[in-house]
Amino acid sequence: MKRIIFRSVSRVLCITVLMLLLCSQAVYAAVPAKNAEYLDSVMEFIQEQYYGETTGDKLVDNAIRGMLNSLDDYTTYYDNEEKEVFMDSITGVFGGIGVIMEMSGDYIVVSTVFSGSPAEKAGLLQGDKIIEAGGINLVKATSEKAASIIKGEPGTTIELGILRNENDEKILVDVVREIIKVNPVTYENRNGIGYIRLDMFNENTDEYINKALTEFDKRKISNIVLDLRGNPGGEVSQAVALAEKIVPEGLITRLDYKSERYRDIYYYSTLKQPKYKIAILVNGLSASASEIVSGAVQDTGVGVLIGTKTFGKAKFQSLIPILTSEAYDKYNEKLGLDIINAYELYNYNIFPTEEEINGYAKMTLGVYYTPKGRMIDGEGLTPDIQVADPASVAGVYVTGIQRLTKSVDLRLNNQGSDIYNAKKVLKVMGYEITAVDSSFDKAFEASLKKYQTDKALNANGILDIKTQIAINADLLQLILKYDTQYAAAVRYLKGK
């Protein structure tokens, strides 16, 4: 099964990024003359004697990539196309129709429709098969091809041909593309405890965290479980924005740069009186920006960490545009300066064109410290309450099951993420599930009928809304039983 989100935002990197925070600062060329001459000679040697096609620009590009990639696990070089993919994954903002789709046999199938998305407005449903886009047949097409056709500029329209049920005729649907915001936040009221799962810190994190906390405030919920398990990090500013809402007045984190060209950055909370009691769930994949929040909560004593030791990444990076060799020569002659970082030209009211940017260096510039001065790189954070990571049950990890959306009835031969998650719940409960996937087959229909009979529901074999509500209720009970880390958080918050 291959899944894709328009535009390929599922690629999440384990990094902490200062998004354009250093736009007026420079990184200068500092290669000794002897080494520079040597590198020039190597390039001349290759161009003269290598039997094959190459150019000076390509050699320079590869040399830059090689130097940066050799530094540490987090420093790398992106060409302009790679940079766009990276930015999509980090910002969580892109142009599209707002669906997740997957390949199933010969078909591109909609497995998730984002709430409020153009796809939802146009009437697309989970389980729809997209057989045509813009007049182009997508039967037997790859998900990459489908994405390349369906994605496009916001405000433009794409006509989709879909099959809703196996014997239905093709339905034509016009969808107006919009800017799509990927929501990394899932939240719910779990019997008076506010549960927030945060997948990563993208540009939309603060917006959706505010919605969650506003909802909890309305319900006077002050006990919060913040689930950062598997959260690889993201933007520092978004991590700080979250910490400002839960950490008492004082230091949140300090960013310590190696170079004297940069000023260290101190982030503070001004919160006079925290209103939440916090339990943060962490594990070995909780890294980077998630460790900034976790470290601040632990050091200030406003809450506890529960789970297993975190990843231990205190290094932070910034994305720096690198001038082409031609642009370097041009501005060297104009300004008399050896400038590599294109942002430095902003100081001279010069704004390089895209053609003058060779690529982007995502480079480690320093490390951050917790409020008590701990530098946790390579060490991680040890939880206040240590609880082993939950084991799988019948081959299923309860922590990976999502609540059913209750958005559409699903039946035989349909597909979708709700089917996938329903199968997981039923399998953990002991029902016979032959394949944990997103396909509604006859075997699942039989198991679903048995579940509905056991729950005194209409045993119609349809994953209808009432059945989805019942499965969600059972999921919460399974979480309390098998997610030992979450159960420990509940005991802490309730003072048990």
N, C-alpha and C positions, 0 to 999 in steps of 0.2 A: 504494500500500500504506500503510495507516494502522495504527500500532502503539500499544498502550496498556498500561501497567502499572497494576494496581490498587494504590493510587489515584493515578494520573497522576503518578508520581514521576519520569518521564523529563524533566521540565522542570527543568533545572539552570541556576542563575544564576551569573554570574561575580562572586562576592563573597567577602569574608572576613567571617565573622560571629562576634561574641562572644555566644554564646547565653545570655541572661539574666545575663550577668556583672555588669551594672551595675544590678542590681535595687533597690539602695537609694539610687540617685542621682537627681538631679532635673534637668529642663530647665524653666526658668521662662519665663513670658510676658514679653517685653521689648519690646512694641510701644509707642512713644511715644504719649502721649495724643492728640496732634493726628492721628496716623495712624489710631489706633483710631476716633476720631470720623469720620474720612473714610471708613473702611471701613464703618462703621455707616450712613453716608449713602448709600454705593453700594448696600448691601443694601436700604435703604428705597426707593431709586430703582427698583431692579429689581422689587421686590415690588409697587410701586405702578403702574408703567407697562408692565411686560412682559406681552404678551398671550399667556399660556400658563400652565401649571401649574408652580409651584415653591414651595418652603418655605424658611424660614430655616435649618433644619437642613441641607437639601440645599446651600444656598449656602455655609454654613460648611464643610461637608464638601469641597466643590469648591475652596474657597479654600485649605484646608489642603493638599489634594492638589496644587494648582497651585504653592503656595510651595515645598513639598518637592521636587516634580518639576523645579523650575527650578534646583536647587542644583548637582548634578553627575550624572554618569551612573549613580551607584550609590545615590543617595538617592532614595527614593520613598515613596509612601503606599499602604498596603493597608487596605481595609475588612476587616471581620472574616472574611468568606468568602475573600477573596484571601489573607489572612494564613494561613489553614489550608492552602491549596494550597502557599503558600511554605514553610511549616513541614514539610509532607510531603516536599517536594523536598530540603530541607536535612537533616532528621533521618534520612530513609531508614527510618522506622518508620511502619507504617500497618496498618489492619485489612483483611484480605482473604483470598484463598485461595492466593496465591503463584504466579501465572502471568503471562506476557506473552502478549497475544493480538493478532491482527491481522485486518483484514477481507480476505476473498478472495471476490470475487463476492458471492453472497447470504449467505455464512456468516461467523460469528465463529470463527476458528481459533486453537487454542492453539499458539503457536510456541515457547514455552519454559516448562518447569515448573521452578520453583526447587527445589533440593535440600533435602529435609527439610520441604517445605511441606505445608499441608493438602491441596493438589491432588495432590501425589505420594503422600501417605498414602492418599488416596481412590482412587488408581489412574488418575488422568488422565495421558494421554500426549501428547507432542508430536505435533501433527497432528490431534488430536481436534477435531471441529466441535461447537461448543456451539449447539444449536438451540433450547434451552429453559432457562429459569432461574426457579425458583419458580413454575412453571406458566405462565409468560409466554413466548410464542413469540418467538424471536430471529432467525428467518430473515428476511433483508433489514433487520434492525435495525442501527443504528449502533453502533460500539464504545462511544460515550459512554453510550448507553442500556443496553447490556449491563453496563458497569461500574457504573452507578448501581443496577442490580438485584442484581448479584452481590456487590458490596462490602457491608459491614455490620459490626455490632458483634462483636468477638471472643467466641467461645463459642456463637454462633448458627449454625444449620445452613441451608444453601441446597441445594435439590435441582436438579441439572443434568441435562438431557437431551442426550446426545451421540451423534454418529455417528462410528464409528471407521473403518470402511471404507465405500466407496461403496454397496455393496449390503446392508450390515448394517441390522438394525432398531435403533431408538432404544434406547440404554442409559441407565438412570436411575442417577445417582450422587449420594449424599449427601456434602456436603463441609462440615466444621465450620470456620468462619472462625476465624483466629487473628491475633495480632499478627505481621506480616511484617517481617522485617529485610532491607533491600536491601543486598546484599554488593557493595561497590565494589572489592573486591580480587580479582584473578586471579593465581594463582601456579603455577609449575611448575619442576621440575628439568630444566634444559636441558644435559645432558651435563656435570654437575658445577658449573654456574653457576645460581644461584638467580635466577629471573626473577619480578618482581612488577610487575603493572600496576595502577595505582591511578587509578580514574576520577574520584573526587572525595573530599573529606574530609567524610563525613557522620558521624552519631553512632556508626556501627558500625565505622568504620575501624580503630580501635585493636584491637578484638576480633579482626577478621579478619587484620590485620597480625601479631598475636601468633601466630595459627595458622600463618601462612606461615613466620615465623621459627622457630617451634618445630619445624616439619617440616624446615627446612634445618639446624637445629642437630643434629637426630637423624642427619642424613646427613653431618654435619661439612662443610657447605657454608658457606664464608666469603666467597666472591665473589658480590656481589649486583648485579643490574641492576634499578634502580628506574625504571620507565617512568611519567613524569609528563606525557607528551605529551598535549595536549588537556585536561589536568586544570584546571578553572576555579577551584578553591579549595574553600571550605567553612568549617568551624569551625576557629578558631585553636587551640582546646584539642586537637583531634585532630592538627593539624599538629605541635604541640609534643610531643605524646605519641610521634609517630613519630621526631622529631628526637632525643628523649631516648634512643632505642634505638641510635642510630648516630653521634651527635655527641659528641666528647669533652667532659669537664668544662669548664664555662664558659657564657658567655652564648649563648643561642639567638636571641633577638630581644627588642627593646624596643618597647613600644607607647606612642607619644607622643601624648597628648591635647591638643587645642587649649585646652579649658576648664580653668581652675584648679580647677573643682569636682571633677575626677577626678584620681586619682593615676596617674602613669605606671606601667605594668606591665612588669616584667623577668622573662623566662622563662630558666631555667638548666638545663643538663644536669649530672647528677652522675655521669655514666659515667666511671669511672676509666680503663678500658682498652677502647676500641672493638674489637669482634671481627670486624667486617665491612669488607671493601674495597668501596667503593661507586662505581658509575657510574650517574649519573642522566641519563636521556634527557629532553630538554626541546625545546619548540618555541614558536612565537609564540602558542600558545593555552595555554601553561602559565602560570597566573596566581595571584596572591593567596596563599592558604595554601600552594600548591605552591611558590611562590617563597620563602616563609619557610623551608621545608625545604631547598630548593636553595641559598639564600643561606647558610644555616648550614653545609651540607656544604662549599660552596666556600670560605667564609672560614676554616673550621677546618682545611682541608686533608685531611679524612678521606676524601675522594673527589673526583671530577671531574664536571663537567657536560659532556654531549655532545649536540650538535645545533645548533639555531639559537636566536637571542636570544629570551628569554621576553617575555611580554606587557608587564610593567611596571606592576603594580598594588600599591601599598603602602598604599593607603587602607583603613581598616577601618570596619565599620559595626556598629551595635547596633540591636536591635528595641525600640522604646519605645512603650508603650501611651499613647494620647492620650485624656484624659477628654472626655466630651460637654460641651456648654455648660451643660446642667442640672447635671451632676455638678460641673463647675467652680464654678458659683454656690453649690451646696450646701456644698462643702468650703471655699470662700472665706469663707462666712458662719460656718461652724463653727470654722475654724482661723485665719481672718484672714490667709491666705496665698494668693498667686496661683500655684496648682499646675496645670500642664498634664500632666506626666508622672505617670501613675497609680502608678508604682512608688514615688514619693516618699511616698505615703500610708502605705506599709508602716512608715515610721519612726514613725508615730502609731498603729500597730496597727490600721490601717484597710485593708481589702482590698476594693477596688471590685468590683461585680458585672459580668457581661458586658454588661448593659444600660447600664452607666456608661462603657463604653469605646467611643469614637467610631470608632477605627481604630488603626493602628499605623504609626509612622514608622520606616522602615529608613534610618537617617541616618549619614552619615560623621562620625565623631567625632575622627579623628586618622590618623596614619600610623605604620608600623612601620619599624624599622631592622635591618639585618643585624648580626651580631656585631662587624664592623669599622666599624660606624657608617654604612654606606651606606644611602641612602634612594633606592630604585630606581623610584619612581613616575614613569611616563612614559619611563623609561630601559630597564628590564628588566635581566636578567642575561646577560652575554655568556659563552657556554660556554667551558670550558678547551680543549676539542677541538671545533672548529667543523666540522660536517658538514651539508651541505644536506639538506633534508627529502626523504625517498624519493619518487621519481617513481612514477606508476602503471604497471602492466604489463598490457597488453591491456585498459586501462580500469579495472583493479582495483588498489586500494591494499593491498599485502600487510599493512601495519600494521593494517588494519581487519578482517582475517580472524580469527575466533575458532576455537579448537580444537573439534572435534566432541565431543559429550558422551558418546558410546558408551552411551546410555541405552535406545535402542529401535531396532529395525529399521524402516527406512522404504522404501516402495515406491511404485509408480505410483499417482498421484492423492492421495498423502499430501502434507502440508505441514509445514514447521517450520524452525527456525533452522539445524539441522544440514544440511538440504538447501541452504539459502542459502549457508552457508559452504563446503560441498563443491563447489558450482558455482563459487565464486570460486577455489578451489584448482585445480580442473580447467581453468578458463579461463586462469589464469596459466601452467599447464603446457602449454597449447597445444591442449587438447581443444576440440571445437566445443560451445559453450554459447550457445544462442540467446537466452536471457533469464536474467539473474542475479537470481533471485527465490527465494521459498521454496516454489515449486510443483514437485512431482515429475511432470513431463510425459514424453511418449514420447521427445522429443528428448534429455532428460537421461538417460533410461533407456538409450538407445543409446550415448551418450558414456560412461556409467558402465560398461556392458558392455565397451567397448573398453579403458577404464582397467583393469578387473579382469583382462582377458586379458593386457594388457601387464605386469601385476604378478603373473601366474601365480596369480590368485585365482579362485574359482568365479565364472564370468561369468554370474551369475543376474540382473543388473540390479537387485539389491536393495542398498540402502545399509545393509548389515548391519554387525555389530560389527567383524568382521575387516577389512572394507573401510574403515570409519571409522578404525581403528588405522593402516592403511596411509596414508590421506589425512593424518592428523595427523603422521606421520613425514615425509611429503613437504612438509607445511606448514613444518616446522622448517627443512628445507633451503632452501625458498623464502625464508624470513626471513633466513637467513644470506647468501643470494645478493642479495636485493633491498632488504632493510632495512639500508641502509648505516650508519645511526646505531647500530643494534644491533650490527652487525658490528664497528664501531669500539669499542664498549663491550667486546665479547669480547676484542679485541686488547689493549686497555688492561688488563683484568683478568688476562689471561694473560701480561702483561709483554712483548708483542710490539710 
